[in-house]
Amino acid sequence: MKKWLAITTKLTLACATIGCTCAIAYGLCSIKSHNDYIDFDNDKNHKLDYGAATPKKTKWNVSSPEDQAKTFPLSGDRKNYAEQILDGSNHSILDKSFNQSAFKGEVNWGINPNWTPESNDPFPSDESLNQYLNQWKWNKPSKDDLSGFTSIYSSVVESGIKSLILPGYLHQTPLTAFKQNDINTYNKAGYILIDANTPDENVASVMFRADESAFLAGLSTCQYLSIDNYEHYHKKGDLKVGTFGGVAIPTVTIYMGGFQLGVDFFNKVLLPSISQKNQWDAQTQKDHMVHFINLGEQDSFFSGTFTIGDGRSVVQELLARGADAIMPVAGPQTIDTVQEIKNQNSDCICVGVDTNQEASDMNDVSSFTDSKGDNKIIKFSAEKDIARVTSSVLYLSSHGETKWQPTGTTEPVFGAYGYLTVGTWDVSSSSCKVSEPGQDYFVDLINNAFNTSYSTYADALSYVLSNTSLNVQDLIDNTMYFQF
């Protein structure tokens, strides 16, 4: 039985324009209903919950006193301390996505003994990771059921590994089963559980507000289509974007919902301000709206797997419906998206997730060269900094420490076992962000909408998050759904 969440939010926002202030009621300005598009104001009975209780900050996560937290300090060869376990028997460590990002974090910690969470040194490049596959440990279950997962956990722990890196929501249930079935082996190690939360003294849970990075990517996409390259895309008709996921789990739909919300926020809040600034008439403003493609029933938004090749049919459907931008949230099926766009000679762009996928070798050349002279298909990505958090938790674990906070602060930013670490879009950590090419579009959009002149992403984001008339943090916290 699917769980549904119906949350409606009405929020009064003030948007600065040239020479005046324009008051806009968020949620009151409706998109014209169209069977092909999602109507964010009227489709209130189909909102897929992706975790309304998503935590908003790092916190001590178990009931026992903090001084009883488990520690597993390093006492030997670094290469025998940590090992990553993939979340599927047919998944790849170099998946251009979250598994690869976690492995990068393991490698960075391993080859840089003096690294700390405050270090600004660059991480190993994605291109360099192949050379480390036989130097730093990783493994995968032999089959995709509880016994497959618990068997590999047990084998790795019994080999002497003290820290198991478990990227992916799909590890949560098997890890709980492992503890229940073999508590003695379980207690010999600690577990870095990424994209899930299990309150336990042996588990360092890590979650990300991926809705925040996807929201920013949605705004950047709107700037790209509706402003920078409007003349090219509008000549085909309405501006259209779409998304799809691998499986309907919270770590997937959180991206999809954030992306939707960014597009909706652009249409209802930022576009009217830009329209007034440029003295557009009602029809011109309507032409600049970005529509969200409605694929219909819930299952139609998901390929059903995270296996490369299985996303092609969904991408084909989105392109057939005229998508100008697609965000795939399905691991290596970003490759399916790029290849299908390439095969169809389409000018559709792809928005990456998890890592800066535009810089990876999965990217390819498009049929369209945009206003900035860029002809690549993946333009930018909604990122969560899995690599840095993985390195940080390994640093704490190997040093026998439980938490880390920047000098002069009292709130922990990263925690080890017994902690839940939450990555957010906060400027001080930027664990959730749009990648650098998208940051340029975001800055331009904020300057266009609010008549500001910011030159950096950090300054533009700080303005948006601190603007009490916008209340963007409250908006995204209280609108926790992917809608169809």
SELO-610766 format. One record per residue (C-alpha): residue number from 1; residue in one letter; x, y, z. Coordinates in steps of 0.5 Angstrom, whole numbers. Layout:
N
+-----+---------+-------+-------+-------+
: num : residuo :     X :     Y :     Z :
+-----+---------+-------+-------+-------+
: NUM :       a :     X :     Y :     Z :
...
+-----+---------+-------+-------+-------+
END
This chain:
484
+-----+---------+-------+-------+-------+
: num : residuo :     X :     Y :     Z :
+-----+---------+-------+-------+-------+
:   1 :       m :     0 :     0 :     0 :
:   2 :       k :     3 :     7 :    -2 :
:   3 :       k :     3 :    12 :     3 :
:   4 :       w :     0 :    19 :     0 :
:   5 :       l :     2 :    26 :     3 :
:   6 :       a :    -3 :    32 :     2 :
:   7 :       i :     0 :    38 :     4 :
:   8 :       t :    -2 :    45 :     1 :
:   9 :       t :     2 :    51 :     3 :
:  10 :       k :     0 :    59 :     2 :
:  11 :       l :     6 :    64 :     3 :
:  12 :       t :     6 :    71 :     1 :
:  13 :       l :    12 :    73 :    -2 :
:  14 :       a :    15 :    80 :    -4 :
:  15 :       c :    19 :    80 :   -10 :
:  16 :       a :    23 :    86 :   -11 :
:  17 :       t :    23 :    89 :   -18 :
:  18 :       i :    26 :    95 :   -22 :
:  19 :       g :    23 :   101 :   -18 :
:  20 :       c :    18 :    98 :   -14 :
:  21 :       t :    16 :    92 :   -10 :
:  22 :       c :    11 :    87 :   -13 :
:  23 :       a :     7 :    82 :    -8 :
:  24 :       i :     6 :    75 :   -10 :
:  25 :       a :     2 :    70 :    -6 :
:  26 :       y :     5 :    63 :    -7 :
:  27 :       g :     0 :    58 :    -9 :
:  28 :       l :    -5 :    63 :   -11 :
:  29 :       c :    -3 :    64 :   -18 :
:  30 :       s :    -5 :    58 :   -22 :
:  31 :       i :    -2 :    54 :   -28 :
:  32 :       k :    -7 :    53 :   -33 :
:  33 :       s :   -10 :    46 :   -33 :
:  34 :       h :    -7 :    42 :   -39 :
:  35 :       n :    -8 :    34 :   -39 :
:  36 :       d :    -1 :    34 :   -42 :
:  37 :       y :     2 :    38 :   -36 :
:  38 :       i :     2 :    37 :   -28 :
:  39 :       d :    -3 :    42 :   -25 :
:  40 :       f :     1 :    44 :   -19 :
:  41 :       d :    -6 :    47 :   -16 :
:  42 :       n :   -11 :    42 :   -18 :
:  43 :       d :    -8 :    36 :   -17 :
:  44 :       k :    -8 :    35 :   -10 :
:  45 :       n :   -10 :    28 :    -9 :
:  46 :       h :    -4 :    25 :   -12 :
:  47 :       k :     2 :    27 :    -8 :
:  48 :       l :     8 :    21 :    -7 :
:  49 :       d :    11 :    22 :     0 :
:  50 :       y :    18 :    22 :     0 :
:  51 :       g :    19 :    23 :     7 :
:  52 :       a :    16 :    29 :    11 :
:  53 :       a :    20 :    28 :    17 :
:  54 :       t :    27 :    29 :    13 :
:  55 :       p :    31 :    32 :    19 :
:  56 :       k :    34 :    39 :    18 :
:  57 :       k :    41 :    38 :    22 :
:  58 :       t :    46 :    34 :    24 :
:  59 :       k :    44 :    31 :    31 :
:  60 :       w :    46 :    25 :    36 :
:  61 :       n :    41 :    20 :    34 :
:  62 :       v :    41 :    15 :    39 :
:  63 :       s :    38 :    14 :    46 :
:  64 :       s :    44 :    12 :    50 :
:  65 :       p :    49 :    18 :    53 :
:  66 :       e :    54 :    20 :    48 :
:  67 :       d :    60 :    18 :    52 :
:  68 :       q :    58 :    11 :    50 :
:  69 :       a :    58 :    12 :    43 :
:  70 :       k :    62 :     6 :    39 :
:  71 :       t :    69 :     8 :    36 :
:  72 :       f :    73 :     4 :    32 :
:  73 :       p :    80 :     7 :    32 :
:  74 :       l :    85 :     5 :    26 :
:  75 :       s :    90 :     1 :    29 :
:  76 :       g :    94 :    -2 :    23 :
:  77 :       d :    94 :    -1 :    15 :
:  78 :       r :    89 :     4 :    12 :
:  79 :       k :    87 :    -1 :     7 :
:  80 :       n :    85 :    -6 :    11 :
:  81 :       y :    80 :    -1 :    15 :
:  82 :       a :    74 :     1 :    11 :
:  83 :       e :    70 :    -3 :     5 :
:  84 :       q :    65 :    -1 :     1 :
:  85 :       i :    59 :    -5 :     0 :
:  86 :       l :    55 :    -4 :    -7 :
:  87 :       d :    47 :    -4 :    -6 :
:  88 :       g :    46 :    -9 :   -11 :
:  89 :       s :    49 :   -15 :   -14 :
:  90 :       n :    49 :   -12 :   -21 :
:  91 :       h :    51 :    -5 :   -19 :
:  92 :       s :    58 :    -2 :   -21 :
:  93 :       i :    63 :     2 :   -17 :
:  94 :       l :    64 :     7 :   -22 :
:  95 :       d :    57 :     8 :   -23 :
:  96 :       k :    58 :    16 :   -25 :
:  97 :       s :    53 :    17 :   -19 :
:  98 :       f :    53 :    15 :   -11 :
:  99 :       n :    57 :     9 :   -11 :
: 100 :       q :    63 :    12 :   -15 :
: 101 :       s :    62 :    19 :   -10 :
: 102 :       a :    62 :    14 :    -4 :
: 103 :       f :    68 :    11 :    -7 :
: 104 :       k :    72 :    17 :    -8 :
: 105 :       g :    71 :    19 :    -1 :
: 106 :       e :    74 :    12 :     1 :
: 107 :       v :    80 :    14 :    -3 :
: 108 :       n :    81 :    21 :    -1 :
: 109 :       w :    81 :    19 :     6 :
: 110 :       g :    86 :    13 :     4 :
: 111 :       i :    91 :    16 :     0 :
: 112 :       n :    91 :    23 :     5 :
: 113 :       p :    93 :    21 :    12 :
: 114 :       n :    93 :    28 :    14 :
: 115 :       w :    86 :    30 :    11 :
: 116 :       t :    81 :    33 :    16 :
: 117 :       p :    74 :    36 :    15 :
: 118 :       e :    77 :    43 :    14 :
: 119 :       s :    81 :    41 :     9 :
: 120 :       n :    80 :    45 :     2 :
: 121 :       d :    85 :    40 :    -2 :
: 122 :       p :    82 :    37 :    -8 :
: 123 :       f :    79 :    30 :    -8 :
: 124 :       p :    82 :    25 :   -13 :
: 125 :       s :    79 :    26 :   -20 :
: 126 :       d :    73 :    21 :   -23 :
: 127 :       e :    78 :    20 :   -28 :
: 128 :       s :    83 :    17 :   -23 :
: 129 :       l :    79 :    13 :   -19 :
: 130 :       n :    80 :     7 :   -24 :
: 131 :       q :    87 :     6 :   -22 :
: 132 :       y :    85 :     5 :   -14 :
: 133 :       l :    80 :    -1 :   -15 :
: 134 :       n :    85 :    -6 :   -13 :
: 135 :       q :    88 :    -2 :    -8 :
: 136 :       w :    82 :     0 :    -4 :
: 137 :       k :    77 :    -5 :    -2 :
: 138 :       w :    70 :    -5 :    -4 :
: 139 :       n :    65 :   -11 :    -5 :
: 140 :       k :    58 :   -13 :    -7 :
: 141 :       p :    52 :   -18 :    -5 :
: 142 :       s :    52 :   -24 :    -9 :
: 143 :       k :    44 :   -24 :   -10 :
: 144 :       d :    39 :   -18 :    -8 :
: 145 :       d :    36 :   -21 :    -2 :
: 146 :       l :    37 :   -21 :     5 :
: 147 :       s :    41 :   -27 :     5 :
: 148 :       g :    45 :   -24 :     0 :
: 149 :       f :    47 :   -17 :     3 :
: 150 :       t :    47 :   -20 :    11 :
: 151 :       s :    52 :   -25 :     8 :
: 152 :       i :    57 :   -20 :     5 :
: 153 :       y :    56 :   -16 :    11 :
: 154 :       s :    58 :   -22 :    15 :
: 155 :       s :    64 :   -24 :    11 :
: 156 :       v :    67 :   -17 :    11 :
: 157 :       v :    67 :   -16 :    18 :
: 158 :       e :    70 :   -23 :    20 :
: 159 :       s :    75 :   -21 :    15 :
: 160 :       g :    77 :   -15 :    20 :
: 161 :       i :    74 :    -9 :    17 :
: 162 :       k :    72 :    -4 :    22 :
: 163 :       s :    68 :     1 :    18 :
: 164 :       l :    63 :    -1 :    12 :
: 165 :       i :    61 :     4 :     8 :
: 166 :       l :    54 :     3 :     5 :
: 167 :       p :    51 :     8 :     0 :
: 168 :       g :    44 :     7 :    -2 :
: 169 :       y :    37 :     7 :     2 :
: 170 :       l :    37 :    -1 :     0 :
: 171 :       h :    42 :    -2 :     5 :
: 172 :       q :    37 :     0 :    11 :
: 173 :       t :    33 :    -6 :    12 :
: 174 :       p :    39 :   -11 :    11 :
: 175 :       l :    43 :    -8 :    16 :
: 176 :       t :    37 :    -8 :    21 :
: 177 :       a :    37 :   -16 :    19 :
: 178 :       f :    44 :   -17 :    20 :
: 179 :       k :    44 :   -14 :    27 :
: 180 :       q :    38 :   -18 :    29 :
: 181 :       n :    41 :   -25 :    26 :
: 182 :       d :    48 :   -24 :    28 :
: 183 :       i :    49 :   -19 :    34 :
: 184 :       n :    56 :   -21 :    36 :
: 185 :       t :    59 :   -20 :    29 :
: 186 :       y :    55 :   -14 :    28 :
: 187 :       n :    58 :   -11 :    34 :
: 188 :       k :    65 :   -12 :    31 :
: 189 :       a :    65 :    -6 :    26 :
: 190 :       g :    61 :     1 :    25 :
: 191 :       y :    57 :     2 :    19 :
: 192 :       i :    57 :     9 :    15 :
: 193 :       l :    50 :     8 :    12 :
: 194 :       i :    49 :    13 :     7 :
: 195 :       d :    42 :    16 :     4 :
: 196 :       a :    38 :    12 :    10 :
: 197 :       n :    37 :    13 :    18 :
: 198 :       t :    38 :     8 :    23 :
: 199 :       p :    39 :    10 :    30 :
: 200 :       d :    44 :     5 :    33 :
: 201 :       e :    51 :     6 :    37 :
: 202 :       n :    54 :     2 :    31 :
: 203 :       v :    51 :     6 :    25 :
: 204 :       a :    53 :    13 :    23 :
: 205 :       s :    47 :    15 :    19 :
: 206 :       v :    48 :    20 :    13 :
: 207 :       m :    42 :    24 :     9 :
: 208 :       f :    42 :    29 :     5 :
: 209 :       r :    37 :    35 :     3 :
: 210 :       a :    37 :    33 :    -4 :
: 211 :       d :    30 :    37 :    -5 :
: 212 :       e :    34 :    43 :    -4 :
: 213 :       s :    40 :    42 :    -9 :
: 214 :       a :    34 :    39 :   -14 :
: 215 :       f :    30 :    46 :   -13 :
: 216 :       l :    36 :    50 :   -15 :
: 217 :       a :    37 :    46 :   -21 :
: 218 :       g :    30 :    47 :   -23 :
: 219 :       l :    31 :    54 :   -22 :
: 220 :       s :    37 :    54 :   -26 :
: 221 :       t :    34 :    50 :   -32 :
: 222 :       c :    28 :    55 :   -32 :
: 223 :       q :    33 :    61 :   -33 :
: 224 :       y :    37 :    56 :   -38 :
: 225 :       l :    30 :    55 :   -42 :
: 226 :       s :    26 :    61 :   -41 :
: 227 :       i :    31 :    67 :   -41 :
: 228 :       d :    38 :    65 :   -44 :
: 229 :       n :    36 :    60 :   -49 :
: 230 :       y :    28 :    62 :   -50 :
: 231 :       e :    28 :    64 :   -57 :
: 232 :       h :    31 :    57 :   -59 :
: 233 :       y :    26 :    53 :   -55 :
: 234 :       h :    20 :    57 :   -55 :
: 235 :       k :    20 :    57 :   -63 :
: 236 :       k :    18 :    50 :   -62 :
: 237 :       g :    12 :    51 :   -57 :
: 238 :       d :    11 :    51 :   -50 :
: 239 :       l :    17 :    50 :   -46 :
: 240 :       k :    17 :    43 :   -42 :
: 241 :       v :    21 :    39 :   -37 :
: 242 :       g :    20 :    32 :   -34 :
: 243 :       t :    23 :    27 :   -29 :
: 244 :       f :    23 :    20 :   -28 :
: 245 :       g :    26 :    15 :   -23 :
: 246 :       g :    29 :     8 :   -22 :
: 247 :       v :    25 :     6 :   -16 :
: 248 :       a :    20 :    10 :   -12 :
: 249 :       i :    24 :    10 :    -6 :
: 250 :       p :    25 :    17 :    -2 :
: 251 :       t :    32 :    18 :    -4 :
: 252 :       v :    29 :    18 :   -11 :
: 253 :       t :    23 :    22 :   -10 :
: 254 :       i :    26 :    27 :    -6 :
: 255 :       y :    30 :    29 :   -12 :
: 256 :       m :    24 :    29 :   -17 :
: 257 :       g :    20 :    33 :   -12 :
: 258 :       g :    25 :    39 :   -11 :
: 259 :       f :    26 :    39 :   -18 :
: 260 :       q :    18 :    40 :   -19 :
: 261 :       l :    18 :    45 :   -13 :
: 262 :       g :    24 :    49 :   -17 :
: 263 :       v :    20 :    50 :   -23 :
: 264 :       d :    13 :    52 :   -20 :
: 265 :       f :    17 :    57 :   -16 :
: 266 :       f :    20 :    60 :   -22 :
: 267 :       n :    13 :    60 :   -25 :
: 268 :       k :     9 :    63 :   -19 :
: 269 :       v :    14 :    68 :   -16 :
: 270 :       l :    20 :    69 :   -20 :
: 271 :       l :    17 :    70 :   -27 :
: 272 :       p :    12 :    75 :   -25 :
: 273 :       s :    18 :    79 :   -22 :
: 274 :       i :    22 :    79 :   -29 :
: 275 :       s :    16 :    80 :   -33 :
: 276 :       q :    14 :    86 :   -29 :
: 277 :       k :    22 :    89 :   -30 :
: 278 :       n :    21 :    87 :   -37 :
: 279 :       q :    14 :    90 :   -38 :
: 280 :       w :    12 :    84 :   -41 :
: 281 :       d :     4 :    83 :   -43 :
: 282 :       a :     0 :    77 :   -40 :
: 283 :       q :     1 :    73 :   -46 :
: 284 :       t :     9 :    74 :   -46 :
: 285 :       q :     9 :    72 :   -39 :
: 286 :       k :     5 :    66 :   -41 :
: 287 :       d :    10 :    64 :   -46 :
: 288 :       h :    16 :    64 :   -42 :
: 289 :       m :    13 :    59 :   -37 :
: 290 :       v :    16 :    52 :   -36 :
: 291 :       h :    11 :    47 :   -36 :
: 292 :       f :    12 :    40 :   -32 :
: 293 :       i :    10 :    34 :   -37 :
: 294 :       n :     5 :    29 :   -34 :
: 295 :       l :     6 :    22 :   -35 :
: 296 :       g :     0 :    20 :   -32 :
: 297 :       e :     0 :    14 :   -27 :
: 298 :       q :     5 :    14 :   -21 :
: 299 :       d :     9 :     8 :   -24 :
: 300 :       s :    10 :    11 :   -31 :
: 301 :       f :    15 :    16 :   -27 :
: 302 :       f :    19 :    10 :   -26 :
: 303 :       s :    23 :     5 :   -30 :
: 304 :       g :    23 :     0 :   -24 :
: 305 :       t :    30 :    -1 :   -24 :
: 306 :       f :    37 :     2 :   -23 :
: 307 :       t :    40 :    -2 :   -29 :
: 308 :       i :    43 :     1 :   -35 :
: 309 :       g :    38 :     1 :   -41 :
: 310 :       d :    32 :     0 :   -37 :
: 311 :       g :    31 :     8 :   -37 :
: 312 :       r :    31 :     8 :   -45 :
: 313 :       s :    23 :     7 :   -46 :
: 314 :       v :    21 :    13 :   -41 :
: 315 :       v :    26 :    18 :   -44 :
: 316 :       q :    23 :    16 :   -51 :
: 317 :       e :    16 :    18 :   -48 :
: 318 :       l :    19 :    24 :   -45 :
: 319 :       l :    22 :    26 :   -52 :
: 320 :       a :    16 :    24 :   -55 :
: 321 :       r :    12 :    29 :   -51 :
: 322 :       g :    17 :    35 :   -53 :
: 323 :       a :    21 :    35 :   -47 :
: 324 :       d :    27 :    41 :   -47 :
: 325 :       a :    30 :    38 :   -40 :
: 326 :       i :    30 :    32 :   -37 :
: 327 :       m :    32 :    30 :   -30 :
: 328 :       p :    34 :    22 :   -29 :
: 329 :       v :    34 :    20 :   -22 :
: 330 :       a :    36 :    13 :   -24 :
: 331 :       g :    43 :    12 :   -23 :
: 332 :       p :    47 :    10 :   -29 :
: 333 :       q :    40 :    11 :   -33 :
: 334 :       t :    43 :    18 :   -34 :
: 335 :       i :    47 :    15 :   -39 :
: 336 :       d :    40 :    12 :   -42 :
: 337 :       t :    38 :    19 :   -42 :
: 338 :       v :    44 :    22 :   -46 :
: 339 :       q :    44 :    17 :   -51 :
: 340 :       e :    37 :    17 :   -53 :
: 341 :       i :    38 :    25 :   -54 :
: 342 :       k :    44 :    24 :   -58 :
: 343 :       n :    40 :    18 :   -62 :
: 344 :       q :    34 :    23 :   -63 :
: 345 :       n :    39 :    29 :   -65 :
: 346 :       s :    35 :    33 :   -60 :
: 347 :       d :    36 :    39 :   -57 :
: 348 :       c :    34 :    37 :   -50 :
: 349 :       i :    38 :    38 :   -44 :
: 350 :       c :    40 :    33 :   -39 :
: 351 :       v :    40 :    35 :   -31 :
: 352 :       g :    45 :    31 :   -27 :
: 353 :       v :    44 :    28 :   -20 :
: 354 :       d :    49 :    26 :   -14 :
: 355 :       t :    55 :    28 :   -17 :
: 356 :       n :    57 :    34 :   -23 :
: 357 :       q :    55 :    29 :   -28 :
: 358 :       e :    57 :    34 :   -34 :
: 359 :       a :    64 :    33 :   -32 :
: 360 :       s :    64 :    26 :   -33 :
: 361 :       d :    65 :    21 :   -39 :
: 362 :       m :    58 :    20 :   -40 :
: 363 :       n :    56 :    27 :   -43 :
: 364 :       d :    56 :    28 :   -50 :
: 365 :       v :    55 :    33 :   -56 :
: 366 :       s :    48 :    36 :   -57 :
: 367 :       s :    45 :    38 :   -64 :
: 368 :       f :    45 :    45 :   -61 :
: 369 :       t :    50 :    50 :   -59 :
: 370 :       d :    47 :    54 :   -53 :
: 371 :       s :    48 :    62 :   -52 :
: 372 :       k :    54 :    61 :   -48 :
: 373 :       g :    57 :    56 :   -53 :
: 374 :       d :    56 :    50 :   -50 :
: 375 :       n :    54 :    44 :   -54 :
: 376 :       k :    54 :    39 :   -49 :
: 377 :       i :    48 :    35 :   -47 :
: 378 :       i :    48 :    35 :   -39 :
: 379 :       k :    49 :    42 :   -37 :
: 380 :       f :    49 :    42 :   -30 :
: 381 :       s :    47 :    37 :   -24 :
: 382 :       a :    44 :    37 :   -17 :
: 383 :       e :    49 :    35 :   -13 :
: 384 :       k :    50 :    32 :    -6 :
: 385 :       d :    57 :    32 :    -3 :
: 386 :       i :    57 :    24 :    -1 :
: 387 :       a :    65 :    24 :    -2 :
: 388 :       r :    66 :    29 :     3 :
: 389 :       v :    62 :    27 :     8 :
: 390 :       t :    64 :    20 :     7 :
: 391 :       s :    71 :    22 :     8 :
: 392 :       s :    69 :    26 :    14 :
: 393 :       v :    66 :    20 :    18 :
: 394 :       l :    72 :    16 :    16 :
: 395 :       y :    76 :    21 :    19 :
: 396 :       l :    72 :    21 :    25 :
: 397 :       s :    72 :    14 :    26 :
: 398 :       s :    79 :    12 :    25 :
: 399 :       h :    81 :    17 :    30 :
: 400 :       g :    76 :    15 :    35 :
: 401 :       e :    72 :    21 :    35 :
: 402 :       t :    65 :    22 :    35 :
: 403 :       k :    63 :    29 :    32 :
: 404 :       w :    66 :    35 :    29 :
: 405 :       q :    64 :    42 :    28 :
: 406 :       p :    68 :    48 :    25 :
: 407 :       t :    72 :    52 :    30 :
: 408 :       g :    68 :    57 :    34 :
: 409 :       t :    62 :    53 :    33 :
: 410 :       t :    58 :    49 :    38 :
: 411 :       e :    53 :    45 :    33 :
: 412 :       p :    56 :    39 :    30 :
: 413 :       v :    57 :    39 :    22 :
: 414 :       f :    59 :    31 :    22 :
: 415 :       g :    58 :    26 :    26 :
: 416 :       a :    61 :    18 :    27 :
: 417 :       y :    57 :    12 :    30 :
: 418 :       g :    51 :    14 :    34 :
: 419 :       y :    50 :    21 :    30 :
: 420 :       l :    45 :    23 :    24 :
: 421 :       t :    49 :    27 :    19 :
: 422 :       v :    45 :    31 :    15 :
: 423 :       g :    47 :    35 :     9 :
: 424 :       t :    44 :    41 :     7 :
: 425 :       w :    44 :    47 :     2 :
: 426 :       d :    47 :    52 :     8 :
: 427 :       v :    53 :    56 :     5 :
: 428 :       s :    58 :    54 :    10 :
: 429 :       s :    57 :    47 :     8 :
: 430 :       s :    54 :    47 :     1 :
: 431 :       s :    53 :    39 :     2 :
: 432 :       c :    47 :    40 :    -3 :
: 433 :       k :    48 :    45 :    -9 :
: 434 :       v :    47 :    46 :   -16 :
: 435 :       s :    54 :    44 :   -20 :
: 436 :       e :    58 :    50 :   -22 :
: 437 :       p :    55 :    51 :   -29 :
: 438 :       g :    48 :    51 :   -26 :
: 439 :       q :    51 :    56 :   -21 :
: 440 :       d :    52 :    61 :   -26 :
: 441 :       y :    45 :    61 :   -29 :
: 442 :       f :    42 :    61 :   -21 :
: 443 :       v :    46 :    68 :   -20 :
: 444 :       d :    43 :    71 :   -27 :
: 445 :       l :    36 :    69 :   -25 :
: 446 :       i :    36 :    72 :   -18 :
: 447 :       n :    39 :    78 :   -21 :
: 448 :       n :    34 :    78 :   -26 :
: 449 :       a :    28 :    77 :   -21 :
: 450 :       f :    30 :    82 :   -16 :
: 451 :       n :    34 :    87 :   -19 :
: 452 :       t :    41 :    85 :   -15 :
: 453 :       s :    48 :    85 :   -18 :
: 454 :       y :    51 :    79 :   -14 :
: 455 :       s :    57 :    76 :   -18 :
: 456 :       t :    58 :    69 :   -13 :
: 457 :       y :    53 :    63 :   -12 :
: 458 :       a :    54 :    64 :    -5 :
: 459 :       d :    52 :    71 :    -4 :
: 460 :       a :    46 :    70 :    -9 :
: 461 :       l :    44 :    64 :    -5 :
: 462 :       s :    45 :    67 :     2 :
: 463 :       y :    40 :    73 :    -1 :
: 464 :       v :    35 :    68 :    -2 :
: 465 :       l :    35 :    64 :     4 :
: 466 :       s :    36 :    70 :     9 :
: 467 :       n :    30 :    74 :     5 :
: 468 :       t :    24 :    73 :    10 :
: 469 :       s :    19 :    76 :     5 :
: 470 :       l :    21 :    69 :     1 :
: 471 :       n :    21 :    64 :     7 :
: 472 :       v :    24 :    59 :     2 :
: 473 :       q :    27 :    55 :     7 :
: 474 :       d :    20 :    54 :    10 :
: 475 :       l :    17 :    53 :     3 :
: 476 :       i :    21 :    47 :     2 :
: 477 :       d :    21 :    44 :     9 :
: 478 :       n :    13 :    44 :     8 :
: 479 :       t :    12 :    42 :     1 :
: 480 :       m :    15 :    35 :     2 :
: 481 :       y :    12 :    31 :    -4 :
: 482 :       f :    13 :    29 :   -11 :
: 483 :       q :     7 :    30 :   -15 :
: 484 :       f :     4 :    27 :   -21 :
+-----+---------+-------+-------+-------+
END
